[in-house]
């Protein structure tokens, strides 16, 4: 069975400061890892993914994530947060044999304040 | 380009009434298609997925069913809605190992 943990329900950051949203995973086999963002009353938007290769993955809107196999983590980061980054962020995992069935974390609400 | 359309966006239905939510994908062929439900603004639960016409896998027992009458059409249905069916329903499809989501349908059962 595969699982994802997002240990923080909410993260508060001041605009201009770096942000990190944490994610750890558990999976049998090689993980495919994803980050999505959800704005109120909207569907999920794909931000970035790790399949293989470079551990540092760059995605949309200046976000990046680092895959750490030994710590089974895939934390989302951005060097300088914007108020418009305030949203709900989901980490998800599947495996090569997972048929693209994603398992999601419970989400982390990011609040960026002036 | 590939796009996904999901409708209706909002639906208020009485308990015991039927349900039909539709999803179509454009710009691709033979996609994997999915229905997810999001409860209480957070957790996402996979309800159904389909790898082809007429091929439906159910992930959890429930009051809902899904059908795929055409390659790029995926329908979520119920014969009699329950209060507990209320939620935000998301259709999704796969392209190049990535799942993309539609804008969702809000269902309120009253």
Contacts between the chains, C-beta under 8 A, distances in Angstrom:
chain1	res1	chain2	res2	distance
A	32	B	97	6.3
A	34	B	98	7.2
A	34	B	99	7.5
A	36	B	101	7.5
A	41	B	104	7.7
A	41	B	106	7.3
A	42	B	103	6.2
A	42	B	104	6.9
A	43	B	6	7.8
A	43	B	90	5.7
A	43	B	101	4.2
A	43	B	102	5.4
A	43	B	103	4.5
A	43	B	104	4.6
A	44	B	44	7.8
A	44	B	90	6.9
A	44	B	101	4.4
A	45	B	101	7.5
A	46	B	98	5.9
A	46	B	99	7.6
A	46	B	100	6.0
A	46	B	101	7.9
A	49	B	97	7.3
A	49	B	98	5.9
A	51	B	97	5.9
A	88	B	41	7.4
A	88	B	42	7.6
A	90	B	44	7.0
A	92	B	99	8.0
A	99	B	32	7.5
A	99	B	49	7.3
A	99	B	51	7.6
A	100	B	32	5.5
A	100	B	49	8.0
A	100	B	94	4.8
A	100	B	97	7.0
A	100	B	99	6.2
A	101	B	34	7.8
A	101	B	46	6.0
A	101	B	49	6.3
A	101	B	59	7.7
A	102	B	46	7.3
A	102	B	99	5.7
A	104	B	43	7.2
A	104	B	44	4.3
A	106	B	42	5.5
A	106	B	43	5.6
A	107	B	42	4.9
A	107	B	43	7.5
